Amino acid sequence: MEGPNRLLRAELAKFLPSQRAIRAFEQLFDIVPSQIVQNTASAEAASINAANADSRAQQAVDAISRLADALELLALAPPEATVTQTVDIAPPVVQFSGSDNIAPPIVPFVHQPDLLPPIAEIKRKRYGVFQSSVTQTAAYIDTAYPVTYNTTDLSFGVAVGTPTSRVYLDTDGIYNFQFSAQINKTNGGTGSFYIWPRVNGVDIPASASQIRLQGSAGETVAAWNFVLQMNSGDYFELVWSTDDIHCQILASAASAPVPAIPSVILTVTDNIS
């Protein structure tokens, strides 16, 4: 800053009364401009410092604002996940290290058998094969005699009981009872032989068959079957009767080359139901 233009002494003499006053006035001009310049410089420096302070303050405010934005973004960010690779071919297992309240709830497994498809029961077929090695005779004519058995060849779920004429079943089903009986007559004349089935001591209606034997040489094999609906615990009997006590169910010992002849063979199978 430049100071004001100095007045000449001639000009000062116009309004100052003496040389002493003129010198004092000139000294005043020497002092005031320097003070003005100094004060002006101080003011300009203060203005610059104030502007710098305002700038630094604004920079601080901007920095605080940016920090607040960063903290807000950090708070909203999802928790950091730690990935653990167990084996090369397995998918990664992710473990969350965030708050427990953001983890999905653990639902325990409850076994519900009624939601599973039913498992079909595999029923093993029942069977039995029985025979008798003794000749069975009639003490009286026109009397029912159940056939008896003294040998079991095969058996599963089917068994001879007591008395040995009863064949018991342990499972419901439709059973096939097939028999063969070696019958003969020991004297001349004609005799009738009858066979029918009985279940739980009750004769099956309309089930009997008749065979007529002629003379002492009359021998034949009676062989047919009965298909019956049976329940668990039921028993079956093959029953016979004759009008001639000389009619019988014959068993013969082995005679080479022929094996023994059972008096009766009964085969029971559950191969229908």
C-alpha positions in Angstrom: 0.0 0.0 0.0 1.3 3.4 -1.0 1.1 6.4 1.5 -0.7 9.7 0.7 1.2 12.4 -1.5 3.2 14.8 0.6 2.4 18.5 0.6 5.0 21.0 -0.3 6.2 23.5 2.5 4.8 26.3 0.6 1.5 24.7 0.6 1.9 23.9 4.3 2.8 27.5 5.1 -0.6 28.6 3.8 -2.3 27.1 6.8 0.5 26.5 9.4 1.7 29.5 11.4 5.4 28.6 11.8 8.3 26.5 10.6 8.0 24.4 13.7 4.4 23.5 12.9 5.4 22.6 9.4 8.1 20.2 10.6 5.7 18.6 13.1 3.2 18.1 10.4 5.8 16.5 8.1 6.8 14.2 10.9 3.1 13.2 11.3 3.1 12.1 7.7 6.2 10.0 8.3 4.5 8.2 11.2 0.9 7.7 9.9 1.6 6.0 6.6 3.9 3.4 8.1 1.2 2.7 10.7 -1.4 2.5 8.1 0.7 0.1 6.0 1.5 -2.0 9.0 -2.1 -2.1 10.1 -3.2 -2.8 6.6 -0.8 -5.7 6.3 -1.9 -7.1 9.7 -5.5 -6.9 8.5 -4.7 -8.6 5.3 -2.8 -11.4 7.2 -5.7 -11.8 9.6 -8.1 -12.0 6.7 -6.0 -14.7 5.0 -5.7 -16.6 8.3 -9.5 -16.4 8.8 -10.0 -17.6 5.2 -7.6 -20.5 5.9 -9.3 -21.3 9.2 -12.7 -21.4 7.4 -11.3 -23.6 4.7 -9.8 -26.0 7.3 -13.0 -26.0 9.3 -15.0 -26.8 6.1 -12.5 -29.6 5.3 -13.0 -31.0 8.9 -16.8 -30.9 8.5 -16.5 -32.7 5.2 -14.2 -35.3 6.7 -16.6 -35.9 9.6 -19.5 -36.2 7.1 -17.6 -38.8 5.0 -16.7 -40.7 8.2 -20.4 -40.8 9.3 -21.4 -42.1 5.8 -18.8 -44.8 6.0 -19.9 -45.8 9.5 -23.5 -46.0 8.3 -22.5 -48.2 5.3 -20.5 -50.4 7.6 -23.4 -50.9 10.0 -25.7 -51.8 7.1 -23.2 -54.2 5.5 -23.9 -58.0 6.0 -21.8 -60.0 8.4 -18.5 -61.2 7.1 -18.7 -64.9 6.0 -15.9 -67.4 6.6 -15.7 -70.0 3.9 -14.2 -73.4 4.9 -13.4 -75.9 2.2 -13.5 -79.4 3.7 -12.6 -81.5 0.6 -11.8 -80.7 -3.0 -15.1 -82.1 -4.4 -17.5 -80.9 -1.6 -19.4 -77.6 -1.8 -18.0 -74.9 0.5 -19.4 -74.7 4.1 -20.3 -71.1 5.0 -20.1 -70.1 8.7 -21.6 -66.8 9.6 -19.9 -64.7 12.3 -22.7 -62.2 12.6 -25.3 -61.8 15.3 -27.2 -64.9 16.4 -30.5 -63.3 15.7 -29.9 -63.2 12.0 -29.2 -66.9 11.8 -32.0 -69.2 10.5 -33.8 -71.2 13.2 -32.7 -74.8 13.7 -35.7 -77.0 13.1 -35.4 -80.5 14.7 -36.2 -83.5 12.5 -39.4 -85.3 13.7 -39.9 -88.8 12.4 -43.4 -89.3 11.2 -44.1 -92.9 10.3 -47.6 -92.1 9.0 -46.0 -90.0 6.2 -44.0 -92.9 4.9 -45.4 -95.3 2.3 -46.6 -98.6 3.9 -44.2 -101.5 3.6 -45.9 -104.5 2.1 -45.7 -107.5 4.3 -44.2 -110.5 2.5 -46.2 -113.5 3.5 -44.4 -116.9 3.2 -46.7 -119.6 1.7 -47.8 -122.3 4.1 -47.5 -126.0 3.2 -47.4 -129.5 4.7 -47.0 -133.1 3.5 -48.2 -136.0 5.7 -48.6 -139.7 5.3 -49.5 -142.9 7.2 -47.6 -146.2 7.1 -50.3 -148.2 8.8 -53.5 -149.8 7.3 -56.7 -148.1 8.5 -59.8 -150.3 8.9 -63.4 -149.8 9.9 -64.7 -151.6 13.0 -68.3 -150.8 12.1 -70.2 -150.1 8.8 -71.8 -146.8 8.1 -69.5 -145.0 10.6 -67.3 -142.0 10.0 -63.6 -142.5 10.6 -61.1 -139.7 10.3 -57.9 -140.6 8.4 -54.8 -140.5 10.7 -51.1 -139.7 9.9 -47.9 -140.8 11.6 -45.3 -139.2 9.4 -44.6 -135.5 8.5 -42.5 -135.1 5.3 -42.7 -131.3 5.0 -44.3 -128.6 7.1 -44.4 -124.8 7.4 -47.4 -123.3 9.1 -49.3 -126.6 8.7 -49.0 -129.4 11.3 -50.6 -132.6 12.5 -52.2 -132.1 16.0 -54.0 -134.3 18.5 -55.7 -136.5 17.6 -53.4 -137.2 14.6 -56.3 -136.9 12.2 -56.4 -133.1 12.6 -54.2 -130.9 10.4 -53.9 -127.4 11.9 -53.2 -124.1 10.0 -51.6 -121.0 11.5 -52.6 -118.5 8.9 -55.7 -117.4 7.1 -55.9 -118.3 3.5 -57.4 -120.4 0.7 -55.8 -123.9 1.0 -55.6 -126.8 -1.4 -56.0 -130.2 0.3 -54.9 -133.0 -2.0 -54.9 -136.6 -1.0 -54.3 -140.1 -2.4 -55.5 -143.2 -0.6 -54.8 -146.9 -1.5 -58.1 -148.7 -0.8 -59.0 -152.3 -1.2 -61.4 -155.1 -0.2 -60.3 -158.3 1.5 -63.3 -160.6 0.6 -65.7 -161.2 -2.2 -68.8 -159.3 -2.9 -69.2 -155.6 -3.5 -68.5 -152.8 -1.0 -68.9 -149.0 -1.2 -66.3 -146.6 0.1 -67.0 -142.9 0.8 -64.6 -140.0 1.4 -65.3 -136.3 2.3 -63.7 -133.3 4.1 -64.5 -132.0 7.6 -63.4 -128.6 9.0 -63.4 -128.0 12.8 -65.4 -131.2 13.3 -68.1 -130.1 10.8 -68.7 -131.9 7.5 -68.4 -129.8 4.4 -71.8 -129.9 2.6 -72.0 -131.6 -0.8 -68.4 -132.7 -0.7 -68.5 -136.6 -0.5 -67.5 -139.1 -3.2 -68.2 -142.8 -3.6 -66.1 -145.7 -4.8 -67.4 -149.3 -5.4 -65.0 -152.2 -4.8 -65.7 -155.6 -6.4 -64.3 -158.8 -4.9 -61.1 -159.5 -3.0 -59.0 -158.4 -5.9 -60.7 -155.0 -5.9 -58.1 -152.4 -5.3 -57.9 -148.7 -6.4 -56.4 -145.4 -5.5 -58.8 -142.6 -4.5 -57.1 -139.2 -5.3 -58.6 -135.8 -5.6 -58.6 -132.4 -3.8 -60.6 -129.9 -1.9 -60.0 -126.1 -2.0 -61.2 -124.5 1.2 -61.2 -121.1 2.9 -59.5 -121.5 6.2 -58.8 -119.3 9.2 -55.8 -119.3 11.5 -56.3 -122.1 14.1 -58.7 -124.1 12.0 -58.1 -127.8 11.5 -58.9 -130.1 8.5 -59.8 -133.8 8.6 -60.2 -136.3 5.8 -63.1 -138.6 6.7 -64.1 -142.0 5.3 -66.9 -144.6 5.8 -67.9 -148.0 4.2 -70.9 -150.3 4.1 -68.5 -153.3 4.3 -66.0 -153.8 7.1 -63.8 -155.7 4.7 -63.0 -152.4 2.9 -59.9 -150.7 4.2 -57.1 -148.1 3.4 -54.1 -150.4 2.8 -50.4 -149.7 3.6 -47.8 -152.1 2.1 -44.1 -152.5 3.0 -41.5 -152.0 0.4 -40.9 -155.0 -1.9 -38.0 -154.6 -4.3 -37.9 -152.9 -6.6 -41.1 -151.1 -5.3 -40.9 -148.7 -2.4 -43.4 -148.8 0.4 -47.0 -147.8 -0.2 -48.5 -145.4 2.4 -52.1 -145.9 3.2 -52.7 -142.2 2.6 -50.7 -139.1 1.5 -52.1 -135.6 2.2 -50.5 -132.5 0.7 -51.6 -129.1 2.0 -50.6 -125.9 0.2 -51.5 -122.2 0.4 -50.7 -121.5 -3.3 -53.9 -119.8 -4.2 -54.5 -116.9 -1.8 
